[in-house]
Amino acid sequence: MKKTLLILLAFLAMNMTFAQEDSFKDGEWFRFRMSYSGFFKAGNATLSVKETTLNGKPVFHVVGKGWTTGAIKWFFKVKDRYESYFDVESNLPYKFIRKINEGGHKKDVEIDFDQEKKTALVFNKKYNRKRTIETKPNVQDMVSTFYYLRNKLDVSKLNPGDEIFLDMFFDEENYGFKLKYLGKETIKLGNSIGKVEALKFRPYVMAGRVFKEEESLTLWVSNDKNKVPLRIKADLAVGSLRADLDAFKGLKHSFKTVVEN
């Protein structure tokens, strides 16, 4: 279970969906229910959007939270919080915050991006340490990536098997992120949401202590103008973890479900 909610929330924030017009607005909110190995409730996660200003610039402020619930929290307690401030027009990030506590493993990191100078000022609050690191042009953080792709790329131009590449900065490193489009699939969600036509993706991750292999993650997003994150499944080194959309509000466009005859 180690770091599972952290990783799930991270990849929900990188949920790789695509549109030709704005897919979200101020007030959008998602909640996800997580289960371990298909049987045990593991926790919850939320993503929320608020339009505000940062240093005089109009930005979207996104907050992602993840926490364990039920019996699991008694032997592995997780409480994670991620924040991203990114430009309303370009969707490029100016600030990223990661504050986590996962079974006693704690991190408290704040990153300020200078997109013009291509640098990131990383403040590790746990060790009271600051350092400036060069970044790739138009670099994203793990939360802003989701919203950037929702607005800037067009899934209609993708064919199953196509791959998408992005530069991302996490903690104190640059990452080359790769995602494969797998096609369309209709999935069923609980809590009266029903069946939804989804776009299916396979993000590549690092195999090792947490994931079984590079292709251990699968994710589904709604095939509509909102590009709502619907489900994510992770095959872990021990067991599997799944997150399903449980509730939502504040969508910019109407949400479509599949009507059964």
SULHUZI-V137453 format. One record per residue. N is the residue number from 1. RES is the residue in one letter. SS is DSSP state (2 for helix, 1 for strand, 0 for the rest). PHI is phi in whole degrees, 0 to 359 (* if undefined). Layout:
n->N res->RES ss->SS phi->PHI
n->N res->RES ss->SS phi->PHI
This chain:
n->1 res->M ss->0 phi->*
n->2 res->K ss->0 phi->300
n->3 res->K ss->0 phi->66
n->4 res->T ss->2 phi->294
n->5 res->L ss->2 phi->294
n->6 res->L ss->2 phi->303
n->7 res->I ss->2 phi->292
n->8 res->L ss->2 phi->298
n->9 res->L ss->2 phi->298
n->10 res->A ss->2 phi->300
n->11 res->F ss->2 phi->282
n->12 res->L ss->2 phi->298
n->13 res->A ss->2 phi->292
n->14 res->M ss->0 phi->257
n->15 res->N ss->0 phi->296
n->16 res->M ss->0 phi->50
n->17 res->T ss->0 phi->236
n->18 res->F ss->0 phi->221
n->19 res->A ss->0 phi->205
n->20 res->Q ss->0 phi->258
n->21 res->E ss->0 phi->225
n->22 res->D ss->0 phi->305
n->23 res->S ss->0 phi->256
n->24 res->F ss->0 phi->215
n->25 res->K ss->0 phi->209
n->26 res->D ss->0 phi->304
n->27 res->G ss->0 phi->99
n->28 res->E ss->0 phi->294
n->29 res->W ss->1 phi->211
n->30 res->F ss->1 phi->234
n->31 res->R ss->1 phi->231
n->32 res->F ss->1 phi->237
n->33 res->R ss->1 phi->257
n->34 res->M ss->1 phi->250
n->35 res->S ss->1 phi->229
n->36 res->Y ss->1 phi->254
n->37 res->S ss->0 phi->54
n->38 res->G ss->0 phi->80
n->39 res->F ss->0 phi->237
n->40 res->F ss->1 phi->260
n->41 res->K ss->1 phi->292
n->42 res->A ss->1 phi->257
n->43 res->G ss->1 phi->165
n->44 res->N ss->1 phi->226
n->45 res->A ss->1 phi->216
n->46 res->T ss->1 phi->225
n->47 res->L ss->1 phi->227
n->48 res->S ss->1 phi->225
n->49 res->V ss->1 phi->238
n->50 res->K ss->1 phi->223
n->51 res->E ss->1 phi->271
n->52 res->T ss->1 phi->206
n->53 res->T ss->1 phi->232
n->54 res->L ss->1 phi->223
n->55 res->N ss->0 phi->54
n->56 res->G ss->0 phi->81
n->57 res->K ss->1 phi->253
n->58 res->P ss->1 phi->289
n->59 res->V ss->1 phi->221
n->60 res->F ss->1 phi->262
n->61 res->H ss->1 phi->251
n->62 res->V ss->1 phi->252
n->63 res->V ss->1 phi->241
n->64 res->G ss->1 phi->245
n->65 res->K ss->1 phi->231
n->66 res->G ss->1 phi->216
n->67 res->W ss->1 phi->206
n->68 res->T ss->1 phi->280
n->69 res->T ss->0 phi->221
n->70 res->G ss->0 phi->66
n->71 res->A ss->0 phi->295
n->72 res->I ss->2 phi->299
n->73 res->K ss->2 phi->293
n->74 res->W ss->2 phi->285
n->75 res->F ss->2 phi->246
n->76 res->F ss->0 phi->208
n->77 res->K ss->0 phi->271
n->78 res->V ss->1 phi->235
n->79 res->K ss->1 phi->215
n->80 res->D ss->1 phi->244
n->81 res->R ss->1 phi->218
n->82 res->Y ss->1 phi->235
n->83 res->E ss->1 phi->223
n->84 res->S ss->1 phi->222
n->85 res->Y ss->1 phi->246
n->86 res->F ss->1 phi->227
n->87 res->D ss->1 phi->300
n->88 res->V ss->0 phi->297
n->89 res->E ss->0 phi->272
n->90 res->S ss->0 phi->274
n->91 res->N ss->0 phi->63
n->92 res->L ss->0 phi->273
n->93 res->P ss->1 phi->281
n->94 res->Y ss->1 phi->252
n->95 res->K ss->1 phi->212
n->96 res->F ss->1 phi->224
n->97 res->I ss->1 phi->234
n->98 res->R ss->1 phi->229
n->99 res->K ss->1 phi->230
n->100 res->I ss->1 phi->228
n->101 res->N ss->1 phi->218
n->102 res->E ss->1 phi->236
n->103 res->G ss->0 phi->60
n->104 res->G ss->0 phi->94
n->105 res->H ss->1 phi->278
n->106 res->K ss->1 phi->243
n->107 res->K ss->1 phi->217
n->108 res->D ss->1 phi->217
n->109 res->V ss->1 phi->235
n->110 res->E ss->1 phi->233
n->111 res->I ss->1 phi->238
n->112 res->D ss->1 phi->251
n->113 res->F ss->1 phi->264
n->114 res->D ss->1 phi->248
n->115 res->Q ss->0 phi->292
n->116 res->E ss->0 phi->287
n->117 res->K ss->0 phi->276
n->118 res->K ss->0 phi->60
n->119 res->T ss->1 phi->224
n->120 res->A ss->1 phi->229
n->121 res->L ss->1 phi->267
n->122 res->V ss->1 phi->259
n->123 res->F ss->1 phi->248
n->124 res->N ss->1 phi->271
n->125 res->K ss->0 phi->290
n->126 res->K ss->0 phi->299
n->127 res->Y ss->0 phi->251
n->128 res->N ss->0 phi->53
n->129 res->R ss->1 phi->235
n->130 res->K ss->1 phi->240
n->131 res->R ss->1 phi->207
n->132 res->T ss->1 phi->256
n->133 res->I ss->1 phi->233
n->134 res->E ss->1 phi->290
n->135 res->T ss->0 phi->239
n->136 res->K ss->0 phi->283
n->137 res->P ss->0 phi->299
n->138 res->N ss->0 phi->55
n->139 res->V ss->0 phi->291
n->140 res->Q ss->1 phi->246
n->141 res->D ss->0 phi->262
n->142 res->M ss->0 phi->291
n->143 res->V ss->0 phi->273
n->144 res->S ss->2 phi->296
n->145 res->T ss->2 phi->304
n->146 res->F ss->2 phi->304
n->147 res->Y ss->2 phi->286
n->148 res->Y ss->2 phi->299
n->149 res->L ss->2 phi->289
n->150 res->R ss->2 phi->299
n->151 res->N ss->2 phi->264
n->152 res->K ss->2 phi->255
n->153 res->L ss->0 phi->243
n->154 res->D ss->0 phi->246
n->155 res->V ss->2 phi->291
n->156 res->S ss->2 phi->296
n->157 res->K ss->2 phi->268
n->158 res->L ss->0 phi->265
n->159 res->N ss->0 phi->243
n->160 res->P ss->0 phi->309
n->161 res->G ss->0 phi->101
n->162 res->D ss->0 phi->294
n->163 res->E ss->1 phi->239
n->164 res->I ss->1 phi->242
n->165 res->F ss->1 phi->236
n->166 res->L ss->1 phi->215
n->167 res->D ss->1 phi->261
n->168 res->M ss->1 phi->227
n->169 res->F ss->1 phi->241
n->170 res->F ss->1 phi->221
n->171 res->D ss->0 phi->59
n->172 res->E ss->0 phi->227
n->173 res->E ss->1 phi->220
n->174 res->N ss->1 phi->270
n->175 res->Y ss->1 phi->233
n->176 res->G ss->1 phi->269
n->177 res->F ss->1 phi->262
n->178 res->K ss->1 phi->233
n->179 res->L ss->1 phi->223
n->180 res->K ss->1 phi->251
n->181 res->Y ss->1 phi->273
n->182 res->L ss->1 phi->255
n->183 res->G ss->1 phi->118
n->184 res->K ss->1 phi->253
n->185 res->E ss->1 phi->203
n->186 res->T ss->1 phi->266
n->187 res->I ss->1 phi->238
n->188 res->K ss->1 phi->249
n->189 res->L ss->1 phi->248
n->190 res->G ss->0 phi->275
n->191 res->N ss->0 phi->55
n->192 res->S ss->0 phi->68
n->193 res->I ss->0 phi->287
n->194 res->G ss->1 phi->91
n->195 res->K ss->1 phi->273
n->196 res->V ss->1 phi->224
n->197 res->E ss->1 phi->285
n->198 res->A ss->1 phi->237
n->199 res->L ss->1 phi->262
n->200 res->K ss->1 phi->249
n->201 res->F ss->1 phi->226
n->202 res->R ss->1 phi->229
n->203 res->P ss->1 phi->283
n->204 res->Y ss->0 phi->273
n->205 res->V ss->0 phi->236
n->206 res->M ss->0 phi->274
n->207 res->A ss->1 phi->288
n->208 res->G ss->0 phi->156
n->209 res->R ss->0 phi->293
n->210 res->V ss->0 phi->261
n->211 res->F ss->1 phi->262
n->212 res->K ss->0 phi->293
n->213 res->E ss->0 phi->206
n->214 res->E ss->0 phi->300
n->215 res->E ss->0 phi->256
n->216 res->S ss->0 phi->275
n->217 res->L ss->1 phi->251
n->218 res->T ss->1 phi->227
n->219 res->L ss->1 phi->221
n->220 res->W ss->1 phi->232
n->221 res->V ss->1 phi->227
n->222 res->S ss->1 phi->293
n->223 res->N ss->0 phi->270
n->224 res->D ss->0 phi->212
n->225 res->K ss->0 phi->289
n->226 res->N ss->0 phi->282
n->227 res->K ss->0 phi->54
n->228 res->V ss->0 phi->282
n->229 res->P ss->1 phi->293
n->230 res->L ss->1 phi->257
n->231 res->R ss->1 phi->204
n->232 res->I ss->1 phi->219
n->233 res->K ss->1 phi->235
n->234 res->A ss->1 phi->235
n->235 res->D ss->1 phi->271
n->236 res->L ss->1 phi->266
n->237 res->A ss->0 phi->301
n->238 res->V ss->0 phi->230
n->239 res->G ss->0 phi->77
n->240 res->S ss->1 phi->218
n->241 res->L ss->1 phi->227
n->242 res->R ss->1 phi->228
n->243 res->A ss->1 phi->237
n->244 res->D ss->1 phi->243
n->245 res->L ss->1 phi->301
n->246 res->D ss->1 phi->247
n->247 res->A ss->1 phi->198
n->248 res->F ss->1 phi->202
n->249 res->K ss->1 phi->200
n->250 res->G ss->0 phi->72
n->251 res->L ss->0 phi->291
n->252 res->K ss->0 phi->284
n->253 res->H ss->0 phi->239
n->254 res->S ss->0 phi->295
n->255 res->F ss->0 phi->263
n->256 res->K ss->0 phi->260
n->257 res->T ss->0 phi->240
n->258 res->V ss->0 phi->274
n->259 res->V ss->0 phi->271
n->260 res->E ss->0 phi->274
n->261 res->N ss->0 phi->284
